[in-house]
């Protein structure tokens, strides 16, 4: 009996000792976890030590500091009159591919080895570059998201509306494969496009055609109202990851809060509203303040306008923007129209500069809700006319004719490229070979 009692007593003692040790261990673990949550740094096999909150926060922000840089590949097709639908397909595929690549880091396709190799090269260039296209169009009219058919003043029997904006909703990876496989065909199509001729009467040809057959009016996915595109108008399309450019951010100093919220909500960004995307910059350890960089849609749109203003400055043209209106003006008349689509911070569409436009085309619509006589063109401005007078003094007639036709357009292309580089502080490459996207 005594032996049994002793055995029970020893067993109970062992159980109490084990339970006490377990409680001590759990308490120690809990204290370590709490210490971590309060900014205490813990090293295994070493004594724990506490950093000051300022030093801890400074280190965190240094880790998250972001440097925004990018390269822009500009394709100068400025002398070509390219069909609008072809140009739309080109920028649409690049726009959608960039969105997919940005959020999935890969374009998922089921393809053979040859196609996989092409896709990888395409992906590499999409990651490395943003894109800009400079070109002209054959005569056409487009309807933006806020346009009405009443903005088109053509006889309803002479046109039909073709929806191009809807293809965004039906985009699949197989579209990328088809696009990559036929890039050489796209290059051939562009090379076959008519070269702009300043002396040709494009309006006369257009008037004859609308009496014979219906023409397409394209409803597209950009902002704005009805717009004309055609010969004598230089169009710039931008496929840019807008978050990669510091000039698209606004700055403000704020008192640091312990909890950091960097909001990036998925969805479209449009002219009516957008979601802020903030980046930490540097933390002032004395006042515990930091500079917050927030993506600013209004500043982004203003940068497109700045590109136009800066380009016109090269011609000593005093251009400006108007409060409450998007575009670039000379005195009271519009020179450059701006209309963009921004989805998941990737842009498409862009701006159109009238350099030698036939105003007769504008009589058929309320362009951006304005009358046709509210627009002007570079060739109508005294600053450009004076430049032409200097060119006319050349003795060689052949040289004179060539200079009159091409000098202004070439200067515009060069100056636009320079302005893009300056406004976005980006490295710029210029080419007229569309195949460079895929090689």
C-alpha positions in Angstrom: 0.0 0.0 0.0 2.8 2.4 0.9 4.6 1.6 -2.3 1.5 2.4 -4.3 1.1 5.8 -2.5 4.7 6.7 -3.2 4.3 5.8 -6.9 1.2 8.0 -7.2 3.0 10.9 -5.4 6.1 10.6 -7.7 3.9 10.5 -10.8 1.9 13.6 -9.7 5.2 15.5 -9.0 6.5 14.7 -12.4 3.3 15.9 -14.1 3.3 19.2 -12.1 6.9 19.9 -13.1 6.3 19.1 -16.8 3.2 21.3 -16.9 5.0 24.2 -15.2 7.9 24.0 -17.8 5.4 23.9 -20.6 3.7 27.1 -19.3 7.0 28.8 -19.1 7.9 27.9 -22.7 4.5 29.1 -24.0 4.9 32.4 -22.1 8.3 32.9 -23.6 7.1 32.2 -27.1 4.2 34.6 -26.6 6.5 37.3 -25.4 8.7 36.9 -28.4 5.8 37.1 -30.8 4.5 40.3 -29.1 8.0 41.8 -29.2 8.2 41.1 -33.0 4.8 42.9 -33.5 6.1 45.9 -31.6 9.2 46.4 -33.7 11.7 44.3 -31.7 14.4 42.5 -33.6 15.1 39.0 -32.5 18.1 36.9 -33.4 18.4 33.2 -32.6 21.0 32.3 -29.9 21.5 36.0 -29.2 20.0 38.4 -26.8 17.0 40.3 -28.1 17.4 44.0 -28.6 15.0 46.8 -29.4 15.4 49.4 -32.2 13.9 52.8 -32.0 10.7 53.2 -34.0 12.4 55.9 -36.3 15.2 53.6 -37.3 12.9 50.6 -37.9 10.6 52.7 -40.1 13.5 54.2 -42.0 14.8 50.7 -42.9 11.3 49.6 -44.0 11.0 52.6 -46.4 14.5 52.1 -47.8 13.5 48.6 -48.8 10.3 49.8 -50.5 11.9 52.8 -52.2 11.0 52.6 -56.0 12.9 54.2 -58.9 10.6 54.7 -61.9 12.3 54.5 -65.3 11.3 53.2 -68.7 12.1 53.2 -72.4 9.8 54.3 -75.1 10.0 52.8 -78.6 8.6 55.3 -81.2 7.6 54.1 -84.6 7.8 56.9 -87.1 5.2 56.1 -89.8 4.3 59.8 -90.2 4.4 59.9 -94.0 2.0 56.9 -94.3 -1.8 57.1 -94.6 -2.8 54.0 -92.6 -6.3 52.6 -92.4 -7.8 53.4 -89.1 -9.0 49.8 -88.4 -5.4 48.4 -88.9 -3.9 51.0 -86.6 -6.6 50.3 -84.0 -5.9 46.5 -84.1 -2.2 47.2 -83.6 -2.5 49.4 -80.6 -5.4 47.3 -79.1 -3.3 44.0 -79.1 -0.3 45.8 -77.6 -2.6 47.4 -75.0 -4.2 44.2 -73.9 -1.0 42.2 -74.0 0.7 44.7 -71.7 -2.2 44.4 -69.2 -2.0 40.6 -69.2 1.7 40.6 -68.8 1.6 43.2 -66.0 -0.8 41.2 -63.8 0.1 37.6 -64.8 3.8 38.2 -65.7 3.3 35.8 -68.7 1.1 35.5 -71.7 -0.4 32.0 -71.4 -0.7 30.3 -74.7 -1.0 26.7 -76.0 1.3 26.8 -79.0 4.2 24.9 -80.7 7.9 25.6 -80.2 8.2 28.0 -83.0 5.2 30.1 -81.7 6.6 29.9 -78.1 9.9 31.4 -79.3 8.0 34.3 -81.0 5.8 34.9 -77.9 8.9 35.0 -75.6 10.5 37.7 -77.8 7.3 39.6 -77.9 7.0 39.4 -74.1 10.6 40.6 -73.7 9.9 43.7 -75.7 6.6 44.4 -74.0 8.4 44.3 -70.6 11.4 46.4 -71.9 9.5 49.1 -73.8 6.4 51.2 -73.9 5.3 52.2 -77.4 4.3 55.3 -79.4 3.1 55.4 -83.0 3.3 58.5 -85.2 1.1 58.2 -88.4 -1.6 59.7 -90.5 -4.9 58.1 -91.5 -7.0 57.8 -94.6 -10.1 60.0 -94.2 -12.4 58.6 -91.4 -14.6 59.6 -88.5 -14.6 58.1 -85.0 -17.1 58.3 -82.1 -15.7 58.4 -78.5 -17.5 57.2 -75.4 -19.5 60.4 -75.0 -20.3 60.9 -78.7 -23.8 60.8 -80.3 -24.8 60.0 -83.8 -26.1 63.5 -84.1 -22.5 64.7 -84.0 -22.1 63.2 -87.5 -23.6 65.6 -90.1 -23.3 63.3 -93.0 -26.5 61.9 -94.7 -27.5 58.8 -92.7 -27.7 56.9 -96.0 -24.0 57.4 -96.7 -22.5 55.7 -93.6 -22.8 52.9 -91.1 -21.5 52.5 -87.6 -18.9 49.9 -86.9 -18.2 49.0 -83.3 -14.5 48.6 -82.5 -14.7 49.2 -78.7 -16.4 45.8 -78.1 -13.4 43.8 -79.1 -11.8 44.6 -75.7 -14.4 42.4 -74.0 -13.7 39.4 -76.2 -9.9 39.4 -76.0 -8.2 36.0 -75.6 -4.6 34.8 -75.6 -5.1 33.2 -79.0 -5.5 36.7 -80.4 -1.9 37.4 -79.4 -0.7 34.3 -81.2 -2.5 35.3 -84.4 -1.1 38.8 -84.1 2.5 37.6 -83.6 2.2 35.1 -86.5 1.1 37.8 -88.9 3.4 40.7 -88.0 5.2 40.4 -91.3 1.8 40.8 -93.0 1.1 43.9 -91.0 4.5 45.3 -92.0 3.6 44.6 -95.7 0.2 46.2 -95.3 1.8 49.4 -93.8 4.4 49.5 -96.6 1.6 49.3 -99.2 -0.3 52.2 -97.6 -0.3 55.4 -99.6 2.3 58.0 -98.9 1.0 61.4 -98.0 1.0 64.0 -100.8 0.5 67.6 -99.9 -0.7 68.5 -103.4 -3.4 65.8 -103.6 -7.1 66.8 -103.1 -8.2 64.2 -100.7 -11.6 65.8 -100.0 -12.6 65.6 -103.7 -11.9 61.8 -103.7 -13.8 61.4 -100.4 -16.9 63.3 -101.7 -17.0 61.1 -104.7 -16.8 57.9 -102.7 -19.5 58.7 -100.2 -22.0 59.2 -103.1 -21.1 55.7 -104.4 -20.8 53.6 -101.2 -21.4 53.7 -97.5 -18.4 54.5 -95.4 -17.7 53.2 -91.8 -18.0 55.5 -88.8 -16.0 53.8 -86.0 -17.3 53.7 -82.5 -14.2 53.3 -80.3 -13.3 53.0 -76.6 -11.5 56.3 -76.0 -13.0 59.2 -74.1 -14.4 62.3 -75.9 -16.8 62.9 -78.7 -16.7 62.7 -82.5 -13.4 63.2 -84.2 -12.0 63.4 -87.8 -8.8 61.7 -88.8 -7.1 62.0 -92.2 -4.3 63.4 -94.4 -2.7 66.5 -93.0 -3.2 65.4 -89.4 -0.4 63.8 -87.5 -1.7 61.2 -84.9 0.3 59.9 -81.9 -0.9 56.7 -80.2 0.6 56.0 -76.8 0.8 52.5 -75.3 2.3 53.4 -72.0 2.5 52.0 -68.5 1.7 55.3 -66.9 2.8 54.3 -63.5 6.4 54.0 -64.7 6.8 57.8 -65.1 7.4 60.1 -62.1 5.9 63.0 -64.0 2.5 61.4 -63.7 2.7 61.6 -59.9 1.8 64.4 -57.5 3.7 64.9 -54.2 2.7 65.8 -50.7 4.4 65.7 -47.3 2.4 63.7 -44.7 2.9 62.8 -41.1 3.8 59.1 -40.9 1.1 56.8 -39.6 2.2 53.4 -38.1 -0.1 51.5 -40.4 0.8 51.7 -44.1 -1.9 51.4 -46.8 -0.8 51.4 -50.4 -4.0 51.1 -52.3 -4.1 49.7 -55.7 -7.6 48.7 -56.6 -8.1 46.8 -59.9 -10.3 48.4 -62.5 -10.5 50.9 -65.2 -9.3 54.5 -64.8 -11.3 57.0 -66.7 -11.8 60.8 -66.9 -14.5 60.8 -64.3 -12.6 59.1 -61.5 -9.7 56.9 -60.7 -8.1 54.9 -57.9 -5.0 56.3 -56.2 -1.7 54.4 -56.3 0.8 55.6 -53.7 4.5 54.9 -53.5 6.7 55.5 -50.4 9.7 57.8 -51.2 11.8 58.8 -48.2 11.2 59.1 -44.5 12.4 62.1 -42.4 13.6 60.4 -39.2 13.5 63.7 -37.2 9.9 64.6 -37.8 8.7 61.1 -38.8 7.3 62.4 -42.1 7.4 61.1 -45.6 6.8 62.3 -49.1 3.9 60.5 -50.7 3.7 60.1 -54.5 0.2 59.5 -55.7 -0.7 58.7 -59.3 -2.5 61.8 -60.6 -4.9 61.4 -63.5 -5.2 65.1 -64.2 -1.4 65.5 -64.2 -1.2 62.5 -66.6 -3.6 64.1 -69.1 -1.8 67.4 -68.7 1.5 65.6 -69.6 -0.1 64.6 -73.0 -1.0 68.2 -73.5 2.5 69.4 -72.5 4.0 67.2 -75.2 2.0 69.1 -77.8 2.8 72.5 -76.3 6.5 71.8 -76.1 6.6 70.5 -79.7 4.9 73.7 -81.0 7.4 75.8 -79.0 10.1 74.5 -81.4 8.2 76.3 -84.2 8.0 79.5 -82.0 4.2 79.0 -81.8 2.6 80.3 -78.6 0.3 77.4 -77.8 -1.6 76.9 -74.5 -4.2 74.8 -72.8 -7.6 75.9 -71.6 -9.2 75.3 -68.2 -12.2 73.0 -68.4 -11.1 71.8 -71.9 -8.8 69.1 -73.1 -6.5 69.9 -76.0 -3.9 72.4 -77.1 -4.9 75.8 -78.5 -3.4 78.7 -80.5 -5.2 81.8 -79.5 -8.9 80.7 -79.4 -8.6 77.8 -82.0 -7.8 74.2 -81.3 -4.6 72.8 -82.9 -4.3 69.5 -81.0 -7.1 67.1 -79.9 -6.4 64.7 -77.0 -8.5 61.5 -76.3 -7.2 58.5 -74.4 -8.3 55.2 -72.9 -6.6 54.2 -69.6 -7.2 50.7 -68.3 -5.2 49.3 -65.3 -2.9 52.3 -65.8 -2.0 51.3 -69.4 -2.9 53.9 -72.0 -4.0 53.7 -75.6 -5.1 56.3 -78.2 -3.5 59.7 -77.8 -3.5 63.0 -79.7 -3.9 64.4 -83.1 -2.2 67.6 -84.5 -3.6 69.4 -87.5 -0.6 70.5 -89.6 -2.1 70.7 -93.1 -5.7 69.6 -92.7 -8.5 70.3 -95.2 -11.3 72.0 -93.1 -13.9 70.7 -95.6 -13.7 67.4 -93.8 -14.7 69.0 -90.5 -18.0 70.3 -91.9 -19.4 66.8 -91.7 -19.3 66.6 -87.9 -19.3 68.4 -84.5 -15.7 67.6 -83.7 -15.4 67.3 -80.0 -18.6 69.2 -79.7 -17.0 72.2 -81.5 -17.7 73.8 -84.9 -15.3 73.3 -87.7 -14.3 77.0 -87.7 -13.1 76.6 -84.1 -10.2 74.6 -85.4 -7.0 75.7 -87.0 -4.0 74.0 -88.7 -0.2 74.7 -88.6 -0.1 75.7 -92.3 -2.6 78.5 -91.6 -0.4 80.1 -88.9 1.9 83.1 -89.6 4.8 81.4 -87.8 4.8 78.5 -90.2 4.1 80.6 -93.3 7.2 82.7 -92.5 9.2 79.5 -92.4 7.9 78.5 -95.8 8.9 81.8 -97.3 12.5 81.1 -96.2 12.4 77.7 -97.9 10.9 79.2 -101.1 14.0 81.3 -101.6 16.0 78.1 -102.4 17.3 78.3 -106.0 16.9 74.6 -106.9 13.3 74.0 -107.9 13.3 70.3 -107.1 14.9 70.9 -103.7 12.3 73.6 -103.0 9.4 71.3 -103.8 10.7 68.4 -101.7 11.4 70.7 -98.8 7.9 72.2 -98.9 6.3 68.8 -98.8 8.4 67.0 -96.2 10.3 69.5 -94.0 7.4 70.4 -91.7 6.3 66.8 -91.3 9.8 65.6 -90.5 10.4 68.4 -88.1 7.2 67.6 -86.3 8.2 63.9 -86.0 11.6 64.8 -84.6 10.3 67.5 -82.2 7.6 65.2 -80.9 10.1 62.5 -80.1 12.3 65.0 -78.3 9.2 66.3 -76.3 8.2 62.8 -75.3 11.7 62.1 -74.0 11.7 65.4 -72.0 8.3 65.2 -70.5 8.6 61.5 -69.4 12.4 61.7 -68.7 12.6 58.4 -70.7 15.1 56.8 -73.0 13.7 57.0 -76.6 14.4 54.8 -79.6 12.9 55.7 -83.1 12.3 53.3 -86.0 10.0 52.9 -89.0 10.2 49.1 -88.9 7.1 47.7 -87.1 8.8 44.3 -86.9 11.1 45.6 -84.1 8.3 44.9 -81.7 8.7 41.2 -82.3 12.4 40.7 -82.7 
